[in-house]
Amino acid sequence: MVLADGHSVLKLRVAAPPDKNRANAALMTLLAATLGVSPSAISITAGHTARLKTLRIGGDGALLDAALAALVQTSRDKTSH
């Protein structure tokens, strides 16, 4: 998804409530499982209490790039039908 300011973002939803950091933990767990990294490799660098967050994901850049590209393509395929 591309925002009005031109930034590309992933739109993710979790069922956990935004109480006591549960939603943030669920977000990092979901993203870690999807990208094949440890949850400890993901940290929120901005937006801890906001809906829009900036994340840092540690790991092999080429593998993360490929995983993110596949995730974006899957999302596009689902919305184009």
QUITAMO-V786261 format. One line per field, one symbol per residue. psi: psi as a letter, one per 20 degrees, with the letter a starting at -180 (. if undefined). A space follows every 10 residues. Layout:
psi: ???
//
This chain:
psi: qprhjippqp oqqqiqqlpk jgggghghgg hghhikrqhi ipqpiqkhjr hpqpqpoqao ggggggghgh gggggghhii .
//
